[in-house]
Amino acid sequence: NPLALIRNLEDFLVSFPESPRREQVMGTIYEEALKANAPDIAIVYGEKLLEIHPTDATVLTTIVDLLDRKTDPVSRAQAVEWATRLLEVIKKQSQGPAPPHLSKQDWTEHWSQRLAAVYARRGELLEKSGKPDPALADFQDSYAAYPNALAAEHLGDLAAARGDLDGAIRHYATSFAFPDPETSQASREEVRRKLGKVYAERHGSE
């Protein structure tokens, strides 16, 4: 029973606050909370782990996702803050030397993809928070870091929202045609639907 285990481990931390196993116990609580679908507990202990290891990109990414799922404005604002921290971590890590088993080109491409993904993630959060201008900037930075279908689609969404139909058509067409192996068929069909809608609005038919 993961929740019972979590309660027992929390009691341990209360009884032995200076235990040398404190970090290990907090890590176990965090992992068990994820397994038990207990996001509030996972967020609390994920943040405690980040106090110890502030550059842990895996935990940062998970905390952003968990806060985003809560959908309320306060949680989403916190998600933006953690996404900003994650962006700073990725930027710093990308400046390190390439490991021996990777070429400089592969190393640069790897971090460009990571940077593009985090910019796009923060852009999504800002878009959901009703902040189109900073969201637009993030999606532009995402596409500039590493051209990708997701950023192009969101650029299309933002262009359509402000009435820039030509811009929306251009971005949707780019997203639809983009050779991105991470894009599912369902996602491409949704982009195609959006493209058809704005094209018909602009030109009278698809």
C-alpha positions in Angstrom: 0.0 0.0 0.0 1.9 3.1 -1.2 -0.1 5.6 0.8 0.5 3.6 4.0 4.2 3.4 3.2 4.3 7.1 2.6 2.6 7.8 6.0 5.1 5.5 7.8 8.1 7.2 6.1 6.7 10.7 6.9 6.5 9.6 10.6 10.1 8.4 10.3 11.1 11.9 9.1 9.3 13.5 12.0 10.9 11.2 14.6 14.4 11.3 13.1 14.8 14.8 11.4 18.6 14.5 11.4 18.7 11.0 10.0 21.5 10.5 7.4 18.9 8.6 5.3 16.6 11.7 5.2 17.3 12.4 1.5 16.8 8.7 0.6 13.5 8.6 2.5 12.2 11.8 0.9 13.1 10.3 -2.5 11.2 7.2 -1.7 8.1 9.2 -0.7 8.3 11.2 -3.9 8.6 8.0 -6.1 5.8 6.3 -4.2 3.5 9.3 -4.5 4.0 9.3 -8.2 3.1 5.6 -8.3 0.0 6.2 -6.1 -1.2 9.1 -8.2 -0.9 11.5 -5.2 0.3 14.7 -7.0 0.1 17.0 -3.9 2.5 14.7 -2.0 4.8 14.3 -5.0 5.0 18.1 -5.4 5.8 18.7 -1.8 8.6 16.1 -1.7 9.8 16.9 -5.2 10.3 20.5 -4.1 12.2 19.3 -1.0 14.5 17.3 -3.2 15.1 20.3 -5.4 16.3 22.2 -2.3 19.0 19.6 -2.1 19.6 19.2 -5.9 18.3 22.4 -7.6 19.6 21.4 -11.0 17.8 18.0 -11.2 16.1 18.4 -14.6 14.0 15.2 -14.3 12.4 16.3 -11.0 11.9 19.8 -12.3 10.1 18.5 -15.4 7.8 16.3 -13.3 7.0 19.1 -10.9 6.0 21.3 -13.9 3.7 18.6 -15.3 2.1 17.9 -11.9 1.4 21.6 -11.2 0.0 22.0 -14.7 -2.5 19.2 -14.2 -4.0 21.0 -11.2 -5.3 23.7 -13.7 -5.9 26.4 -11.1 -4.2 29.8 -11.7 -1.9 29.6 -8.6 -0.6 26.2 -9.5 -0.1 27.2 -13.1 1.8 30.3 -12.1 4.1 28.0 -9.9 4.5 25.7 -12.9 5.7 28.7 -15.0 8.3 29.6 -12.2 9.6 26.0 -12.2 9.7 25.9 -16.0 11.8 29.1 -15.9 14.1 27.4 -13.5 14.3 24.3 -15.8 15.1 26.6 -18.7 18.0 28.2 -16.8 19.3 24.7 -15.9 19.1 23.5 -19.5 20.9 26.6 -20.8 23.7 26.1 -18.3 24.1 22.4 -18.9 24.2 23.0 -22.7 27.3 25.1 -22.3 29.3 22.1 -21.0 31.8 20.2 -23.1 30.6 17.3 -25.2 31.3 13.8 -23.7 33.8 11.7 -25.6 31.2 9.4 -27.2 29.4 12.3 -28.9 30.5 14.6 -31.6 30.2 18.4 -31.1 27.4 18.5 -33.7 25.4 15.7 -31.9 25.9 17.4 -28.5 24.7 20.8 -29.9 21.7 19.2 -31.5 20.8 17.3 -28.3 20.7 20.5 -26.2 19.0 22.5 -29.0 16.2 19.9 -28.9 16.0 20.1 -25.1 15.9 23.9 -25.1 13.2 23.9 -27.8 11.1 21.5 -25.7 11.4 23.6 -22.5 10.6 26.8 -24.3 7.5 25.2 -25.9 6.4 23.8 -22.5 6.6 27.1 -20.8 4.9 28.7 -23.8 2.0 26.2 -23.3 1.7 27.2 -19.7 1.7 30.9 -20.5 -0.9 30.4 -23.2 -3.2 28.5 -20.8 -2.6 31.3 -18.3 -4.0 33.9 -20.7 -0.7 35.5 -21.5 -0.4 35.3 -25.3 2.5 37.8 -25.7 5.1 36.0 -23.5 3.7 32.7 -24.9 4.3 33.9 -28.4 7.9 34.8 -27.5 8.5 31.4 -26.0 7.2 29.5 -29.1 9.3 31.7 -31.3 12.4 30.9 -29.2 11.4 27.2 -29.3 11.3 27.2 -33.1 14.5 29.2 -33.3 16.3 26.8 -31.0 15.2 23.7 -33.0 12.4 23.9 -35.6 9.6 21.6 -34.5 5.9 20.9 -35.3 4.6 21.7 -31.8 6.0 25.2 -31.7 4.7 25.9 -35.3 1.2 24.7 -34.3 1.1 27.0 -31.3 2.4 29.9 -33.3 -0.5 29.2 -35.7 -3.0 29.1 -32.7 -1.7 32.5 -31.5 -1.8 34.0 -35.0 -5.4 32.8 -35.5 -6.4 34.2 -32.1 -5.2 37.7 -33.0 -6.8 37.6 -36.5 -3.6 37.1 -38.5 -5.1 34.4 -40.8 -2.2 34.5 -43.3 0.3 33.9 -40.4 -1.9 31.2 -39.0 -2.1 29.4 -42.4 1.7 29.6 -42.8 2.4 28.2 -39.3 -0.2 25.5 -39.5 1.1 24.4 -42.9 4.6 24.2 -41.5 3.4 22.2 -38.6 1.4 19.8 -40.8 4.2 19.2 -43.2 7.0 19.0 -40.7 8.8 15.6 -40.7 8.7 15.2 -36.9 8.7 11.5 -35.8 7.3 12.6 -32.4 4.1 13.9 -34.0 1.2 11.4 -33.9 -1.3 10.9 -36.7 -4.0 12.3 -34.5 -2.0 15.5 -33.9 -1.4 15.9 -37.6 -5.1 15.5 -38.3 -5.9 18.1 -35.7 -3.4 20.6 -37.3 -4.9 19.8 -40.7 -8.4 20.6 -39.4 -7.1 24.0 -38.0 -5.4 24.7 -41.3 -8.6 24.0 -43.3 -10.6 26.2 -41.0 -8.4 29.3 -41.2 -7.8 28.8 -44.9 -11.5 28.6 -45.6 -12.1 31.7 -43.5 -9.4 33.6 -45.4 -10.1 32.3 -49.0 -13.7 31.1 -48.9 -12.9 27.4 -49.3 -10.2 24.8 -48.5 
